[in-house]
Amino acid sequence: MAYFIFSKDSDNVYGTIYRMVENQSDLEKLNINQSNYKIIEDSQSNFDDVKYGIKHPIKYNQNTIIYENNSISFQKKEQLSQLIDNLKLAIKQFLDNNKNHVSFNIWNNYYNQLLGLNLDNITYPLNKSLEQHFKDQNQLSLNTLQLP
């Protein structure tokens, strides 16, 4: 079962998603005090939809997550490049501060995959998320909501 982590005591408040994890083991690897967050168990299907950019958790109401469907389109290489720069920044912060974390190598590999991505080999417009693109190419695909 997957878990979505939100700001605590924020029922019906938009934009309170903090992290998501695919299973109990990943939940235990998070660098958080779990009592400071609202952790909601949800389906693998919803986890995958968020991971691959199909939808986004916008808020929660008690133990129910409210999702919004995404419409993703990168019209130009520059748009995708900007997203990748933001992803690399977030991942680099994790890597710089967590050299001994059990998930370091996974995120370091993903960071290097982002560094090596040739944006000229992608056909634009790209009407799917970068995560879905990687999945379709049988490459490692992670969402920064999964950062420990």
C-alpha positions as CSV (number, residue, x, y, z in Angstrom):
1,M,0.0,0.0,0.0
2,A,1.2,3.5,-0.9
3,Y,1.3,6.5,1.5
4,F,0.8,10.2,0.9
5,I,2.3,12.6,3.5
6,F,0.6,15.9,4.0
7,S,1.0,18.8,6.4
8,K,-0.7,17.9,9.7
9,D,-3.9,19.6,10.7
10,S,-4.5,20.9,7.2
11,D,-7.8,19.3,6.2
12,N,-9.2,20.9,3.1
13,V,-6.2,23.1,2.6
14,Y,-4.8,23.1,-0.9
15,G,-1.1,22.4,-1.6
16,T,-0.3,20.6,1.6
17,I,1.2,17.5,0.0
18,Y,4.8,16.9,1.3
19,R,5.9,13.5,0.1
20,M,4.7,10.2,-1.1
21,V,6.1,6.7,-0.7
22,E,5.3,3.4,-2.4
23,N,5.3,1.2,0.6
24,Q,5.9,0.8,4.4
25,S,9.6,0.3,3.9
26,D,10.0,3.6,2.0
27,L,7.9,5.3,4.7
28,E,10.4,4.1,7.3
29,K,13.3,5.6,5.2
30,L,11.9,9.1,5.2
31,N,13.8,11.8,7.0
32,I,10.8,13.0,9.0
33,N,9.2,12.8,12.4
34,Q,6.0,11.0,11.3
35,S,3.9,12.4,14.2
36,N,4.3,15.9,12.6
37,Y,2.5,14.9,9.4
38,K,-0.8,13.5,8.2
39,I,0.0,10.2,6.6
40,I,-2.8,8.7,4.4
41,E,-2.7,5.2,3.0
42,D,-3.9,4.9,-0.6
43,S,-3.8,2.6,-3.6
44,Q,-0.9,1.7,-5.8
45,S,-2.9,2.9,-8.7
46,N,-3.2,6.4,-7.2
47,F,0.5,6.4,-6.4
48,D,1.4,5.5,-10.0
49,D,-0.9,8.2,-11.3
50,V,0.8,10.8,-9.2
51,K,4.3,9.4,-9.9
52,Y,3.7,9.6,-13.7
53,G,2.0,13.0,-13.6
54,I,-1.5,11.9,-14.5
55,K,-2.9,13.5,-11.4
56,H,-1.8,15.5,-8.4
57,P,-3.0,15.3,-4.8
58,I,-4.3,18.8,-4.1
59,K,-5.6,18.4,-0.5
60,Y,-7.1,15.9,1.9
61,N,-10.3,15.7,3.9
62,Q,-9.9,13.5,7.0
63,N,-8.4,10.3,5.4
64,T,-9.5,10.9,1.8
65,I,-7.2,12.5,-0.7
66,I,-8.6,14.8,-3.3
67,Y,-6.9,14.6,-6.7
68,E,-6.8,16.9,-9.7
69,N,-6.1,15.6,-13.2
70,N,-3.0,17.0,-14.8
71,S,-2.6,18.3,-18.4
72,I,1.0,18.2,-19.2
73,S,2.6,19.5,-22.4
74,F,6.1,20.7,-23.1
75,Q,5.8,22.7,-26.3
76,K,9.5,23.5,-26.5
77,K,12.7,22.0,-25.3
78,E,13.3,25.1,-23.1
79,Q,10.2,24.3,-21.0
80,L,11.4,20.7,-20.3
81,S,14.9,22.0,-19.6
82,Q,13.6,24.4,-17.0
83,L,11.7,21.6,-15.3
84,I,14.8,19.4,-15.3
85,D,16.9,22.1,-13.8
86,N,14.4,22.4,-10.9
87,L,14.3,18.7,-10.4
88,K,18.1,18.5,-10.4
89,L,18.3,21.3,-7.8
90,A,15.9,19.4,-5.4
91,I,17.7,16.1,-5.9
92,K,21.1,17.7,-5.5
93,Q,20.0,19.2,-2.2
94,F,19.0,15.8,-0.9
95,L,22.3,14.2,-2.2
96,D,24.5,16.9,-0.7
97,N,22.8,16.5,2.7
98,N,22.3,12.8,2.9
99,K,25.4,11.0,1.7
100,N,24.8,8.1,4.0
101,H,21.1,7.7,3.3
102,V,20.0,4.2,2.2
103,S,18.4,5.7,-1.0
104,F,21.4,7.9,-1.9
105,N,22.5,5.7,-4.8
106,I,19.1,5.5,-6.4
107,W,18.7,9.3,-6.3
108,N,22.3,9.8,-7.5
109,N,21.6,7.5,-10.4
110,Y,18.5,9.5,-11.3
111,Y,20.3,12.8,-11.0
112,N,23.0,11.5,-13.4
113,Q,20.2,10.3,-15.7
114,L,18.8,13.8,-15.7
115,L,22.3,15.3,-16.4
116,G,22.8,13.0,-19.3
117,L,19.4,13.4,-20.9
118,N,19.7,14.7,-24.5
119,L,16.7,17.0,-24.9
120,D,17.3,17.2,-28.7
121,N,16.3,13.5,-29.0
122,I,12.8,14.2,-27.7
123,T,10.0,15.1,-30.1
124,Y,8.0,18.3,-29.2
125,P,5.5,18.9,-28.1
126,L,5.9,16.3,-25.4
127,N,2.4,15.7,-24.1
128,K,3.3,13.6,-21.1
129,S,5.3,14.0,-17.9
130,L,9.1,13.5,-17.8
131,E,8.4,10.6,-15.5
132,Q,6.1,9.0,-18.0
133,H,8.6,9.6,-20.7
134,F,11.3,7.8,-18.7
135,K,8.9,4.9,-18.0
136,D,8.1,4.6,-21.7
137,Q,11.8,4.4,-22.4
138,N,12.3,1.7,-19.8
139,Q,14.5,4.1,-17.7
140,L,14.5,4.8,-14.0
141,S,11.5,7.1,-13.3
142,L,11.1,8.9,-10.0
143,N,9.0,11.8,-8.8
144,T,10.5,14.4,-6.4
145,L,7.6,13.8,-4.1
146,Q,9.4,10.5,-3.4
147,L,12.6,12.2,-2.1
148,P,13.3,10.8,1.4
